[in-house]
């Protein structure tokens, strides 16, 4: 391609022009034939969203991705770049990436009319063929489509009747490219109307000029269902012109959610090396998001973004890292008490209903952690029944009796690892329970599991846990009741 610099050379090479939709379709067909995965790095959509997206591309449709926040809508749109040809030719100097064999702008037509096969061409890489615009109330038709430029008219000494005074907007400049409009319902209705012709007929109209510019575009829109009622809507004729509307969703399993978090979390190498994270801790973190999506305190229509887990994971490691640095340790293992450090990552990412506002965002965040522990507990240890026969021995009786005899203990947030292990190691029934029900547990995970048991017994109201400024105090439930009296 570096050796092809003119239209004449391009014609001799046998180059054939094709529209961007045909280009996407041809490259997708090739990938499917060869069994090459499409949209790599987007997890959980393999059997739902991605097949629908592939069908839309094969059908040459403009696409609307409809889903709650944090469902990888923009990520999917950006991944479409990988289905474009690596390079395409365009007329050198063209504002709208004119195809040398099918020019549409006055500039390209005139220069080809003068120079013919000697017209210079340049090559555009696929990474430069992606345009993105966030729909905000201040977006104008001039921004998107274009307007008359009085300064250009004055410099060129042209009248406003001459189409050379037009300044093209973002959409014409994105000719032969993928153009994404995020949060489409936020775009004012009168601006949405300006997109009608572009989507259906492929041409543009600017300030009364009789222009026939068949733009070659792949449009991708994103929208949040909540916006349809809260801030705006997609006008019906525009919705009718969008070929495929594809519904996105949140991860359906903890494993998929964990994969996304580990891929997206921005962690320092030193941080990852310093802090060991047990698998149970990773799963608990993801379960918090699942609990939030079902919580009575949180507005389900708003959704709970995957970014909650990502930022919470970053905060979680930072909490353990800070503790290790304060204690002068080179390495540490994550603790369940470190989860208090993720509360700031949760409170800003959930929309609370009235009952949640009454509780307070921080309290709701702690409820979510408790619910996650409650959900996971029975997967590792025998289920705790709500009603138990008086005097009947359970797998947890020895632990509860230990607390009754010892009056509990305090666990400070920033205590050194050896002190942390000494305190939990002193509760012998914890070790017995783990050996019996989790005999294959990794040695590094043992103390996290011990703390998990204690938090689980608190959630099932077999022990009590009180928060004070520097840590937690665990006691038997009756002792806690007596101390309050």
C-alpha positions as CSV (number, residue, x, y, z in Angstrom):
1,X,0.0,0.0,0.0
2,X,2.9,2.4,0.7
3,X,3.8,2.1,-3.1
4,X,0.2,3.1,-4.2
5,X,0.1,6.8,-4.2
6,X,-2.3,7.8,-7.0
7,X,-5.7,6.8,-8.3
8,X,-4.1,5.3,-11.4
9,X,-1.9,3.0,-9.4
10,X,-4.9,2.1,-7.3
11,X,-7.0,1.1,-10.3
12,X,-4.1,-1.0,-11.7
13,X,-3.8,-2.9,-8.4
14,X,-7.4,-4.2,-8.9
15,X,-8.8,-2.4,-5.8
16,X,-12.6,-2.7,-5.5
17,X,-14.6,-0.2,-3.5
18,X,-17.1,-1.5,-1.0
19,X,-19.3,0.2,1.6
20,X,-18.3,0.0,5.3
21,X,-21.3,-2.3,6.0
22,X,-20.1,-4.7,3.3
23,X,-16.6,-4.4,4.7
24,X,-17.7,-5.4,8.2
25,X,-19.9,-8.1,6.8
26,X,-17.1,-9.7,4.7
27,X,-14.6,-9.7,7.5
28,X,-17.1,-11.1,10.0
29,X,-18.0,-13.9,7.5
30,X,-14.3,-14.7,7.2
31,X,-13.8,-14.8,11.0
32,X,-16.9,-17.0,11.5
33,X,-15.7,-19.4,8.8
34,X,-12.3,-19.7,10.3
35,X,-13.6,-20.1,13.9
36,X,-11.9,-16.9,15.0
37,X,-13.6,-15.4,18.1
38,X,-15.2,-12.0,17.6
39,X,-15.4,-9.3,20.3
40,X,-12.7,-10.8,22.4
41,X,-12.4,-9.4,25.9
42,X,-16.2,-9.0,26.3
43,X,-17.3,-11.8,28.6
44,X,-20.7,-13.3,29.3
45,X,-22.3,-12.4,26.0
46,X,-21.0,-15.4,24.0
47,X,-24.5,-17.0,23.7
48,X,-26.7,-13.9,24.0
49,X,-25.6,-10.5,22.8
50,X,-22.7,-11.4,20.5
51,X,-24.7,-13.7,18.2
52,X,-27.4,-11.0,17.9
53,X,-24.7,-8.4,17.1
54,X,-23.1,-10.7,14.5
55,X,-26.5,-11.2,12.9
56,X,-27.1,-7.4,12.8
57,X,-23.7,-6.9,11.1
58,X,-24.4,-9.6,8.6
59,X,-27.7,-7.9,7.9
60,X,-25.9,-4.5,7.3
61,X,-28.0,-2.9,10.1
62,X,-27.4,0.2,12.1
63,X,-27.5,-0.9,15.7
64,X,-28.9,0.3,19.0
65,X,-27.4,-1.3,22.1
66,X,-30.0,-1.0,24.9
67,X,-29.0,-1.8,28.5
68,X,-28.4,-0.5,32.0
69,X,-25.1,1.2,32.9
70,X,-21.9,-0.8,33.0
71,X,-23.0,-3.5,30.5
72,X,-20.1,-3.1,28.0
73,X,-22.2,-1.3,25.4
74,X,-19.5,1.1,24.4
75,X,-16.9,-1.7,24.6
76,X,-18.8,-3.7,22.1
77,X,-19.0,-0.7,19.7
78,X,-15.3,-0.1,19.9
79,X,-14.6,-3.8,19.3
80,X,-16.3,-3.4,15.9
81,X,-13.1,-1.7,14.6
82,X,-11.4,-5.1,14.5
83,X,-13.9,-6.1,11.8
84,X,-12.7,-3.3,9.5
85,X,-10.1,-3.6,6.7
86,X,-6.7,-2.6,8.1
87,X,-6.3,0.3,5.6
88,X,-8.6,2.0,3.1
89,X,-7.6,4.6,0.4
90,X,-9.0,8.2,0.4
91,X,-8.4,11.3,-1.7
92,X,-5.5,13.2,-0.1
93,X,-6.8,16.4,1.6
94,X,-10.4,15.3,1.7
95,X,-12.3,16.3,4.8
96,X,-14.7,13.5,4.5
97,X,-12.4,10.6,3.6
98,X,-13.6,10.4,-0.1
99,X,-13.3,7.1,-1.8
100,X,-11.0,7.7,-4.7
101,X,-13.2,5.6,-7.0
102,X,-16.5,7.0,-5.7
103,X,-15.9,10.6,-4.7
104,X,-18.9,12.5,-3.2
105,X,-17.5,15.9,-2.1
106,X,-17.0,18.9,-4.3
107,X,-13.3,19.0,-3.4
108,X,-12.6,15.4,-4.4
109,X,-14.6,15.7,-7.6
110,X,-12.8,18.8,-8.7
111,X,-9.3,17.6,-8.0
112,X,-10.0,14.3,-9.8
113,X,-11.5,16.3,-12.7
114,X,-8.2,18.2,-12.9
115,X,-5.6,15.6,-12.2
116,X,-7.4,12.4,-13.2
117,X,-5.3,9.3,-12.5
118,X,-2.5,11.4,-11.1
119,X,-4.7,12.4,-8.2
120,X,-2.8,11.7,-4.9
121,X,-4.3,9.3,-2.4
122,X,-3.5,8.5,1.2
123,X,-4.3,5.5,3.4
124,X,-6.5,5.5,6.5
125,X,-5.9,2.9,9.3
126,X,-8.9,1.3,10.9
127,X,-7.9,2.7,14.3
128,X,-8.7,6.2,12.8
129,X,-12.1,5.1,11.6
130,X,-14.0,5.3,14.9
131,X,-15.9,8.4,16.0
132,X,-17.8,8.7,19.3
133,X,-20.1,11.4,20.5
134,X,-21.8,11.5,23.9
135,X,-25.4,12.9,23.5
136,X,-25.7,15.9,25.8
137,X,-28.5,18.6,25.8
138,X,-26.1,21.2,24.3
139,X,-25.4,19.2,21.1
140,X,-26.5,21.0,18.0
141,X,-27.3,20.1,14.4
142,X,-24.3,22.2,13.4
143,X,-22.1,20.0,15.6
144,X,-23.3,16.7,14.1
145,X,-24.2,17.7,10.5
146,X,-22.5,21.0,9.7
147,X,-23.3,24.7,9.1
148,X,-22.3,27.7,7.0
149,X,-18.9,29.1,8.0
150,X,-18.9,32.9,7.6
151,X,-15.1,33.1,8.1
152,X,-14.5,30.6,5.3
153,X,-16.9,32.6,3.1
154,X,-15.0,35.8,3.8
155,X,-11.5,34.3,3.3
156,X,-12.5,32.7,0.0
157,X,-14.6,35.7,-1.0
158,X,-17.6,33.5,-1.7
159,X,-21.3,34.1,-1.3
160,X,-23.4,32.1,1.2
161,X,-25.1,30.5,-1.8
162,X,-21.8,28.6,-2.7
163,X,-21.6,25.2,-1.1
164,X,-17.8,25.7,-0.5
165,X,-18.7,27.8,2.5
166,X,-20.0,24.8,4.4
167,X,-18.2,23.6,7.5
168,X,-18.9,19.8,7.9
169,X,-19.9,18.5,11.3
170,X,-18.8,15.3,13.0
171,X,-21.0,12.9,10.9
172,X,-19.8,13.9,7.4
173,X,-16.2,13.9,8.7
174,X,-16.8,10.3,9.9
175,X,-17.7,9.2,6.3
176,X,-16.6,5.5,5.8
177,X,-16.3,5.1,9.6
178,X,-18.1,3.7,12.6
179,X,-20.0,6.5,14.3
180,X,-21.2,5.9,17.9
181,X,-23.7,8.2,19.7
182,X,-23.8,7.3,23.4
183,X,-26.9,7.8,25.5
184,X,-29.1,8.5,22.5
185,X,-32.3,9.4,24.5
186,X,-30.4,12.4,26.0
187,X,-30.2,13.9,22.5
188,X,-33.0,16.5,22.0
189,X,-35.8,15.4,19.8
190,X,-35.2,18.1,17.2
191,X,-31.6,16.9,16.9
192,X,-32.7,13.3,16.6
193,X,-34.9,14.4,13.6
194,X,-31.8,15.6,11.8
195,X,-30.6,12.0,11.7
196,X,-33.6,10.7,9.8
197,X,-32.2,11.3,6.3
198,X,-28.7,10.1,7.2
199,X,-30.0,6.8,8.5
200,X,-32.6,6.1,5.8
201,X,-31.4,7.8,2.6
202,X,-27.7,8.2,3.6
203,X,-27.6,11.9,2.6
204,X,-27.3,15.2,4.5
205,X,-29.0,18.6,4.4
206,X,-27.2,21.7,5.6
207,X,-28.9,25.1,5.9
208,X,-31.1,24.7,2.8
209,X,-28.3,23.7,0.5
210,X,-29.4,21.1,-2.0
211,X,-26.7,18.6,-1.3
212,X,-26.7,15.0,-2.3
213,X,-23.9,13.4,-0.4
214,X,-24.5,9.6,0.1
215,X,-22.5,9.1,3.2
216,X,-21.2,5.6,3.9
217,X,-21.6,5.1,7.6
218,X,-22.1,2.4,10.3
219,X,-24.1,3.9,13.1
220,X,-24.1,2.4,16.6
221,X,-26.2,3.9,19.3
222,X,-26.3,3.1,23.0
223,X,-29.2,3.8,25.3
224,X,-30.2,3.1,28.9
225,X,-33.8,2.0,29.4
226,X,-34.1,4.3,32.5
227,X,-33.5,7.3,30.3
228,X,-36.7,6.7,28.4
229,X,-38.7,7.9,31.4
230,X,-36.2,10.0,33.4
231,X,-34.5,12.3,30.8
232,X,-35.9,11.7,27.3
233,X,-36.7,9.1,24.7
234,X,-35.8,8.0,21.2
235,X,-38.4,9.5,18.8
236,X,-40.4,6.8,17.1
237,X,-39.4,7.5,13.5
238,X,-35.7,7.4,14.4
239,X,-36.2,4.1,16.3
240,X,-38.0,2.8,13.2
241,X,-34.9,3.6,11.1
242,X,-32.5,1.7,13.3
243,X,-32.2,-1.9,12.0
244,X,-31.5,-3.9,15.1
245,X,-32.0,-3.2,18.8
246,X,-29.9,-5.5,21.0
247,X,-30.5,-5.9,24.7
248,X,-27.4,-6.2,26.9
249,X,-27.3,-7.7,30.4
250,X,-25.1,-8.1,33.5
251,X,-22.9,-11.2,34.0
252,X,-25.0,-14.2,34.8
253,X,-22.4,-16.1,37.0
254,X,-19.9,-15.2,39.6
255,X,-17.1,-16.8,37.5
256,X,-17.9,-14.5,34.5
257,X,-18.1,-11.4,36.8
258,X,-14.8,-12.3,38.4
259,X,-13.1,-12.6,34.9
260,X,-14.4,-9.2,34.0
261,X,-13.2,-7.6,37.2
262,X,-9.7,-9.2,37.0
263,X,-9.4,-8.0,33.4
264,X,-10.5,-4.4,34.0
265,X,-9.0,-3.6,37.4
266,X,-6.1,-1.3,37.2
267,X,-3.6,-2.7,39.6
268,X,0.1,-1.9,40.3
269,X,2.5,-4.8,39.9
270,X,3.9,-4.1,43.4
271,X,0.4,-4.1,44.8
272,X,-0.5,-7.5,43.2
273,X,2.8,-9.0,44.5
274,X,2.3,-7.7,48.0
275,X,-1.3,-8.8,48.6
276,X,-2.5,-12.4,48.3
277,X,-6.2,-12.6,47.5
278,X,-8.0,-15.9,48.4
279,X,-10.5,-17.1,45.8
280,X,-13.4,-16.9,48.3
281,X,-12.6,-13.2,48.7
282,X,-12.8,-12.6,44.9
283,X,-16.2,-14.4,44.8
284,X,-17.5,-12.5,47.8
285,X,-16.7,-9.3,46.1
286,X,-18.6,-10.2,43.0
287,X,-21.6,-11.5,45.1
288,X,-21.9,-8.0,46.5
289,X,-23.0,-6.7,43.0
290,X,-25.4,-9.6,42.6
291,X,-26.9,-8.9,46.0
292,X,-27.2,-5.2,45.1
293,X,-29.2,-6.0,42.0
294,X,-31.7,-7.8,44.2
295,X,-31.6,-5.5,47.2
296,X,-34.8,-3.8,48.4
297,X,-32.8,-0.7,49.2
298,X,-31.5,-0.1,45.7
299,X,-33.3,1.1,42.6
300,X,-33.3,-1.9,40.2
301,X,-34.3,0.3,37.2
302,X,-31.0,2.2,37.5
303,X,-28.9,-1.0,37.6
304,X,-25.6,-1.8,39.3
305,X,-22.7,-1.3,37.0
306,X,-19.9,-3.8,36.6
307,X,-17.7,-0.9,37.5
308,X,-18.8,-1.3,41.1
309,X,-16.9,-4.6,41.4
310,X,-13.9,-3.3,39.5
311,X,-13.4,-0.2,41.7
312,X,-14.2,-2.2,44.8
313,X,-11.5,-4.8,44.0
314,X,-9.0,-1.9,43.5
315,X,-10.0,-0.5,46.9
316,X,-9.9,-3.9,48.5
317,X,-6.3,-4.4,47.5
318,X,-5.4,-0.9,48.4
319,X,-6.8,-1.4,51.9
320,X,-4.6,-4.5,52.5
321,X,-1.6,-2.8,50.9
322,X,-2.0,0.2,53.2
323,X,-2.2,-2.1,56.3
324,X,0.9,-4.0,55.2
325,X,2.9,-0.8,54.7
326,X,1.8,0.6,58.1
327,X,3.0,-2.7,59.7
328,X,6.3,-2.7,57.8
329,X,5.4,-6.0,56.0
330,X,6.5,-7.0,52.5
331,X,3.6,-9.3,51.9
332,X,0.1,-9.9,53.4
333,X,-3.0,-11.9,52.9
334,X,-6.4,-10.2,52.4
335,X,-8.7,-10.2,55.4
336,X,-12.5,-10.1,55.5
337,X,-12.2,-7.0,57.7
338,X,-10.5,-5.3,54.7
339,X,-13.8,-5.3,53.0
340,X,-14.7,-2.2,55.0
341,X,-12.4,-0.4,52.6
342,X,-14.7,-0.9,49.6
343,X,-17.6,1.0,51.1
344,X,-16.6,4.3,49.2
345,X,-16.6,2.3,46.0
346,X,-20.1,1.1,46.6
347,X,-21.8,4.2,47.9
348,X,-21.3,6.3,44.8
349,X,-22.4,3.6,42.4
350,X,-25.9,2.6,43.6
351,X,-29.1,4.6,43.4
352,X,-31.0,4.1,46.6
353,X,-34.8,4.0,46.9
354,X,-36.5,5.8,49.8
355,X,-35.9,2.9,52.3
356,X,-32.2,2.9,51.3
357,X,-31.9,6.7,51.8
358,X,-33.4,6.2,55.3
359,X,-30.7,3.6,56.1
360,X,-27.9,5.6,54.6
361,X,-25.5,4.5,51.7
362,X,-22.8,3.3,54.0
363,X,-25.1,1.1,56.0
364,X,-26.7,-0.3,52.8
365,X,-23.1,-1.2,51.6
366,X,-22.5,-3.1,54.9
367,X,-25.9,-4.9,54.4
368,X,-24.8,-6.0,51.0
369,X,-21.5,-7.5,52.3
370,X,-23.5,-9.3,55.0
371,X,-26.0,-10.6,52.5
372,X,-23.1,-11.9,50.3
373,X,-21.6,-13.7,53.3
374,X,-25.0,-15.1,54.2
375,X,-25.5,-16.4,50.6
376,X,-22.0,-18.1,50.4
377,X,-21.9,-19.6,53.9
378,X,-24.0,-22.6,53.2
379,X,-21.9,-23.4,50.1
380,X,-18.9,-24.1,52.4
381,X,-20.4,-25.3,55.6
382,X,-23.5,-27.0,56.9
383,X,-26.7,-24.9,56.7
384,X,-27.7,-23.2,59.9
385,X,-31.4,-23.8,60.5
386,X,-33.6,-21.0,61.8
387,X,-35.2,-23.3,64.3
388,X,-33.0,-25.7,66.3
389,X,-34.0,-28.1,69.1
390,X,-32.9,-26.9,72.5
391,X,-29.7,-28.6,73.7
392,X,-29.1,-30.2,70.3
393,X,-25.4,-30.1,69.3
394,X,-24.6,-28.6,65.9
395,X,-21.3,-28.2,64.0
396,X,-21.1,-24.7,65.4
397,X,-21.8,-25.4,69.1
398,X,-18.2,-25.6,70.1
399,X,-17.4,-22.2,68.5
400,X,-20.3,-20.5,70.2
401,X,-19.4,-22.1,73.5
402,X,-15.8,-20.8,73.1
403,X,-17.1,-17.3,72.8
404,X,-19.4,-17.8,75.8
405,X,-16.4,-19.0,77.9
406,X,-13.8,-16.5,76.6
407,X,-16.1,-13.4,76.3
408,X,-15.0,-12.8,72.7
409,X,-12.1,-10.8,71.4
410,X,-11.2,-7.6,69.5
411,X,-9.7,-7.7,66.0
412,X,-8.0,-4.4,65.0
413,X,-8.1,-3.3,61.3
414,X,-4.3,-2.6,61.2
415,X,-3.0,-5.3,63.5
416,X,0.1,-7.1,62.1
417,X,-0.3,-10.5,60.4
418,X,1.3,-12.5,63.3
419,X,-1.1,-10.9,65.8
420,X,-4.1,-11.5,63.5
421,X,-3.1,-15.2,63.0
422,X,-2.5,-15.6,66.8
423,X,-6.0,-14.3,67.7
424,X,-7.8,-16.5,65.1
425,X,-5.5,-19.4,65.8
426,X,-6.5,-19.3,69.5
427,X,-10.1,-20.3,68.5
428,X,-9.4,-24.1,68.2
429,X,-13.0,-25.0,67.2
430,X,-12.5,-23.0,64.0
431,X,-9.6,-25.2,63.0
432,X,-11.7,-28.3,63.7
433,X,-14.6,-27.1,61.6
434,X,-12.4,-26.3,58.6
435,X,-10.6,-29.6,58.8
436,X,-13.9,-31.5,58.7
437,X,-15.8,-29.5,56.0
438,X,-13.0,-27.9,54.0
439,X,-10.1,-30.4,54.2
440,X,-8.7,-29.4,50.7
441,X,-8.4,-25.7,51.7
442,X,-5.1,-24.0,50.7
443,X,-2.9,-23.1,53.6
444,X,-2.8,-19.4,52.5
445,X,-6.6,-19.2,52.6
446,X,-7.1,-20.7,56.1
447,X,-7.2,-17.5,58.2
448,X,-9.5,-15.8,55.7
449,X,-11.8,-18.8,56.0
450,X,-11.7,-18.6,59.8
451,X,-12.8,-15.0,59.7
452,X,-15.4,-15.9,57.1
453,X,-16.9,-18.4,59.6
454,X,-17.1,-15.8,62.3
455,X,-18.8,-13.2,60.0
456,X,-21.2,-16.0,58.8
457,X,-22.2,-16.9,62.3
458,X,-22.9,-13.2,62.9
459,X,-25.2,-13.1,59.8
460,X,-27.0,-16.1,61.1
461,X,-27.3,-14.5,64.5
462,X,-25.2,-17.0,66.4
463,X,-22.5,-14.5,67.4
464,X,-22.5,-10.7,67.6
465,X,-20.1,-8.2,66.0
466,X,-19.7,-4.6,67.0
467,X,-17.7,-2.0,65.1
468,X,-15.6,0.5,66.9
469,X,-13.2,3.1,65.4
470,X,-10.2,0.8,65.1
471,X,-11.7,-2.6,64.4
472,X,-14.3,-5.2,65.4
473,X,-15.3,-6.9,68.6
474,X,-16.8,-10.4,68.3
475,X,-18.8,-11.8,71.2
476,X,-21.4,-14.4,71.9
477,X,-24.9,-13.1,71.2
478,X,-26.1,-13.2,74.8
479,X,-23.0,-11.4,76.1
480,X,-23.7,-8.6,73.6
481,X,-27.3,-8.4,74.8
482,X,-26.2,-8.3,78.5
483,X,-23.6,-5.6,77.9
484,X,-26.3,-3.4,76.3
485,X,-28.4,-3.7,79.4
